[in-house]
Amino acid sequence: MSGPVLQMLGARYNIEPFFFSSSLGWIPSRYQEDVQAGIGDHITITMTFLRSTRGGKKPRGNFTRGNASASSSTVNESSAGLNEQMIDTRAPLALRSGTDSKRLLVLDLLSVHLIRNVDGNTIISYHPNYKNGRTTTASYLRDRIQFAGQSVYWQNIFKNSPDPTFVLLCYVWHAMYAWDEALEHLYSHICLLVSYASYYISSSDRTSNFRKHGS
């Protein structure tokens, strides 16, 4: 969103500027503001979360290529190489498992501002256009909220309570469900790495014992 759009939204709904700054900076935050007894208030939730998604080509890694030969480099060249070897904390992490070798863990952002008012409620969500192109889009999140609202569980909640906070909980549910799925796939990935390590360690032990007996 451009600066003028942010200013228009902030002026129209009286939104605290920190909502936009925390959203643009991926800064986790949660707070209540503009509380008016008997009328309404504002609730903001900004949080990062992991999401498991199907990927195409496997990323080469989280490190950029730096200086490969430190012994033949000058001090200035070595410093430049170290500066280039920065970890991109938002880069996707490629996972491997026995059945799926094209899955990625990506960092995502949930940024929602709920305006509760007796005259009507409004929800504003911010969706970053990050370079990896795998953050949750507005249309995808809308569909997820719609599917959640079609379940019997959520329908009963909405039917028994007009509180718009339960709609906000649907947004939080999306992030919690993504965390659960991501940790499940990460666990499978770690188990696979452990099995590889155990195999290579046992193979190395067998080779070492064979050489001892052979000598």
VEXDREN-2710 file (C-alpha; in Angstrom, 1 decimal):
% VEXDREN-2710
k/r/px/py/pz
1/MET/0.0/0.0/0.0
2/SER/1.2/3.5/-0.8
3/GLY/1.6/6.3/1.6
4/PRO/-1.6/8.2/0.5
5/VAL/-3.6/5.0/0.8
6/LEU/-2.3/4.5/4.4
7/GLN/-3.2/8.0/5.2
8/MET/-6.7/7.7/3.8
9/LEU/-7.4/4.5/5.8
10/GLY/-5.9/6.0/9.0
11/ALA/-8.0/9.1/8.6
12/ARG/-11.2/7.3/7.7
13/TYR/-11.1/4.8/10.5
14/ASN/-8.9/6.7/13.0
15/ILE/-6.3/4.0/13.0
16/GLU/-3.1/4.3/15.1
17/PRO/-0.1/4.7/12.7
18/PHE/1.8/2.0/14.6
19/PHE/-0.5/-0.6/13.0
20/PHE/0.9/0.3/9.6
21/SER/4.5/0.6/10.8
22/SER/4.4/-2.7/12.6
23/SER/2.8/-4.3/9.5
24/LEU/5.4/-2.9/7.1
25/GLY/8.2/-3.9/9.5
26/TRP/6.8/-7.3/10.4
27/ILE/6.9/-6.3/14.0
28/PRO/4.7/-8.5/16.3
29/SER/2.3/-6.5/18.3
30/ARG/-1.1/-6.7/20.0
31/TYR/-3.0/-3.9/21.6
32/GLN/-6.4/-2.3/22.2
33/GLU/-7.0/1.4/21.6
34/ASP/-9.7/4.1/21.2
35/VAL/-11.9/2.5/23.9
36/GLN/-15.3/4.1/24.2
37/ALA/-17.6/2.6/26.8
38/GLY/-20.8/1.4/25.2
39/ILE/-19.7/2.4/21.7
40/GLY/-16.7/0.3/20.6
41/ASP/-12.9/0.1/20.4
42/HIS/-10.0/-0.9/18.1
43/ILE/-8.1/-4.2/18.4
44/THR/-4.8/-4.9/16.5
45/ILE/-3.0/-8.2/16.1
46/THR/0.3/-8.4/14.1
47/MET/2.2/-11.7/14.2
48/THR/4.6/-13.7/12.1
49/PHE/4.1/-17.4/11.7
50/LEU/5.5/-20.3/9.7
51/ARG/3.5/-21.9/6.9
52/SER/4.1/-25.1/5.0
53/THR/3.6/-24.8/1.3
54/ARG/4.3/-26.7/-1.8
55/GLY/7.4/-25.4/-3.6
56/GLY/8.8/-25.6/-7.1
57/LYS/12.5/-25.5/-7.4
58/LYS/14.5/-26.2/-4.2
59/PRO/16.2/-23.1/-2.9
60/ARG/19.9/-23.1/-3.1
61/GLY/20.2/-22.2/0.6
62/ASN/19.8/-19.3/3.0
63/PHE/23.3/-18.0/2.4
64/THR/24.5/-15.9/-0.5
65/ARG/27.8/-16.7/-2.1
66/GLY/30.6/-14.9/-0.4
67/ASN/34.4/-15.1/-0.6
68/ALA/35.3/-18.7/-1.2
69/SER/39.1/-18.4/-0.7
70/ALA/40.0/-16.5/2.4
71/SER/43.7/-17.5/2.2
72/SER/44.3/-15.7/-1.0
73/SER/42.2/-12.6/-0.2
74/THR/43.1/-9.3/1.3
75/VAL/41.6/-8.1/4.5
76/ASN/39.2/-5.8/2.7
77/GLU/38.0/-8.5/0.4
78/SER/37.5/-10.9/3.4
79/SER/35.4/-8.3/5.2
80/ALA/33.3/-7.8/2.0
81/GLY/32.8/-11.5/1.7
82/LEU/31.6/-11.8/5.3
83/ASN/29.2/-8.9/4.8
84/GLU/27.7/-10.8/1.8
85/GLN/27.3/-14.0/3.8
86/MET/24.2/-12.8/5.6
87/ILE/21.4/-15.0/6.6
88/ASP/18.0/-14.1/5.1
89/THR/15.7/-15.0/7.9
90/ARG/12.7/-14.7/5.6
91/ALA/14.0/-17.1/3.0
92/PRO/12.1/-20.4/2.5
93/LEU/13.5/-23.5/4.1
94/ALA/13.3/-26.6/1.9
95/LEU/12.1/-29.7/3.6
96/ARG/12.5/-33.4/2.7
97/SER/10.5/-36.4/3.8
98/GLY/9.8/-39.8/2.5
99/THR/6.8/-38.8/0.5
100/ASP/7.3/-35.1/-0.3
101/SER/10.5/-33.5/-1.5
102/LYS/9.1/-30.2/-2.7
103/ARG/7.8/-28.7/0.5
104/LEU/8.9/-25.3/1.9
105/LEU/8.6/-23.6/5.2
106/VAL/8.0/-19.9/4.6
107/LEU/7.6/-17.0/7.0
108/ASP/4.2/-15.4/6.8
109/LEU/2.5/-12.4/8.4
110/LEU/-0.9/-11.9/9.9
111/SER/-1.8/-8.3/10.4
112/VAL/-5.4/-7.5/11.3
113/HIS/-7.1/-4.4/12.6
114/LEU/-10.6/-4.8/14.0
115/ILE/-12.9/-1.9/14.5
116/ARG/-15.7/-2.8/16.8
117/ASN/-18.6/-0.3/16.9
118/VAL/-22.3/-0.4/17.7
119/ASP/-23.0/1.1/14.3
120/GLY/-21.0/-1.5/12.4
121/ASN/-17.8/-3.5/12.5
122/THR/-14.8/-3.3/10.1
123/ILE/-11.8/-5.6/9.7
124/ILE/-8.7/-4.4/7.8
125/SER/-6.0/-6.9/7.0
126/TYR/-2.5/-6.1/5.5
127/HIS/-0.9/-8.5/3.1
128/PRO/2.8/-8.0/2.2
129/ASN/4.0/-8.6/-1.3
130/TYR/7.3/-10.3/-0.2
131/LYS/9.9/-11.3/-2.8
132/ASN/9.4/-15.0/-2.3
133/GLY/5.8/-14.6/-3.5
134/ARG/4.5/-17.1/-1.0
135/THR/2.9/-15.0/1.7
136/THR/-0.9/-15.4/2.3
137/THR/-2.9/-13.3/-0.1
138/ALA/-6.1/-11.5/0.7
139/SER/-8.2/-13.7/-1.5
140/TYR/-6.7/-16.9/0.0
141/LEU/-7.3/-15.7/3.6
142/ARG/-10.8/-14.6/2.6
143/ASP/-11.6/-18.1/1.3
144/ARG/-10.1/-19.7/4.5
145/ILE/-12.3/-17.5/6.7
146/GLN/-15.3/-18.3/4.5
147/PHE/-14.7/-22.1/4.8
148/ALA/-14.3/-21.8/8.5
149/GLY/-17.6/-20.0/8.7
150/GLN/-19.3/-22.8/6.9
151/SER/-18.4/-25.3/9.6
152/VAL/-21.1/-26.3/12.1
153/TYR/-18.8/-25.3/15.0
154/TRP/-18.3/-21.7/13.9
155/GLN/-21.8/-21.3/12.7
156/ASN/-23.1/-22.1/16.2
157/ILE/-20.7/-19.5/17.6
158/PHE/-21.8/-16.8/15.2
159/LYS/-25.4/-17.7/15.7
160/ASN/-25.2/-17.4/19.5
161/SER/-23.0/-14.3/19.7
162/PRO/-22.9/-11.1/17.5
163/ASP/-19.5/-10.3/18.9
164/PRO/-17.2/-9.5/15.9
165/THR/-14.2/-10.7/18.0
166/PHE/-15.1/-14.3/17.0
167/VAL/-14.4/-13.3/13.4
168/LEU/-11.0/-12.0/14.5
169/LEU/-10.4/-15.4/16.0
170/CYS/-10.9/-17.0/12.6
171/TYR/-7.9/-15.0/11.4
172/VAL/-5.9/-16.1/14.4
173/TRP/-7.0/-19.7/13.8
174/HIS/-5.5/-19.5/10.3
175/ALA/-2.1/-18.7/11.7
176/MET/-2.4/-21.4/14.5
177/TYR/-3.4/-24.1/12.0
178/ALA/-0.4/-23.1/9.8
179/TRP/1.9/-23.4/12.7
180/ASP/0.6/-26.8/13.6
181/GLU/1.0/-28.0/10.0
182/ALA/4.5/-26.5/9.6
183/LEU/5.7/-28.2/12.8
184/GLU/4.4/-31.5/11.7
185/HIS/6.3/-31.3/8.4
186/LEU/9.4/-30.0/10.2
187/TYR/9.3/-33.0/12.5
188/SER/9.1/-35.4/9.6
189/HIS/12.1/-33.5/8.0
190/ILE/14.1/-33.8/11.2
191/CYS/13.3/-37.5/11.6
192/LEU/14.6/-38.1/8.1
193/LEU/17.8/-36.2/8.8
194/VAL/18.3/-38.3/12.0
195/SER/17.8/-41.5/10.1
196/TYR/20.4/-40.4/7.5
197/ALA/22.9/-39.5/10.3
198/SER/22.3/-42.8/12.1
199/TYR/22.9/-44.7/8.8
200/TYR/26.2/-42.9/8.0
201/ILE/27.4/-43.3/11.6
202/SER/26.7/-47.0/11.6
203/SER/28.3/-47.3/8.2
204/SER/31.4/-45.5/9.4
205/ASP/31.6/-47.8/12.5
206/ARG/31.3/-50.9/10.3
207/THR/34.0/-49.7/8.0
208/SER/36.3/-48.9/10.9
209/ASN/35.8/-52.3/12.5
210/PHE/36.4/-54.0/9.1
211/ARG/39.7/-52.2/8.7
212/LYS/40.8/-53.1/12.3
213/HIS/40.0/-56.8/11.7
214/GLY/41.6/-56.7/8.3
215/SER/44.8/-55.3/9.6
END
